[in-house]
Amino acid sequence: MRENGIQWHWAQISGKPIEAFATNIMLSPDNDMQQQHNDCPSDKHCHALLDGYAYPCGRPIPAGIIEKHFNVKFEGMQERLDKTRLDLHNTTLNGWEIAEFLDSPTPMCEYCCYERMRFAEWKQCARQDAVLDDFVLS
């Protein structure tokens, strides 16, 4: 990414270390996709890449880990996943169309609830000490 002049940050925002962890995800898609996208501070700037897929935001990436660790399900997420990410190996889209996809709301936005966002101190804890409430809104 550096060689191509792409800006990126790891656990930093504007060069400053992250001091708070934000939780705004729900287990069910109960929110208005467009409204949550409009309210999202990161969707427009925090795209993610994983295993050949581009995501408008990184929210869906840890969902499988959360489901497995806490034995819960994000209601209907599997059915929405292909509309939430772009397979970079199997697309005929040009760069402008990819950029438009990354800047548009996706079904994952329905799981976000910025009206109820909760913040906690950014810290590391042992896996066995993690609780579901650390990651999703109840």
Buried (B, 14 or more C-beta within 10 A) or exposed (E): EEEEEEEEEEEEEEEEEEEEEBBBBBBEBEBEBEBBBEBBEBBEEBBBBEEEBBBBBBBBBEBEEBBEBBEBEBBEBEEBBEEBBBEEEEEEEEEEEBEEBBEEBBBBBBBBBBEEBBEEEEEEEEEEEEEEEBBBBE
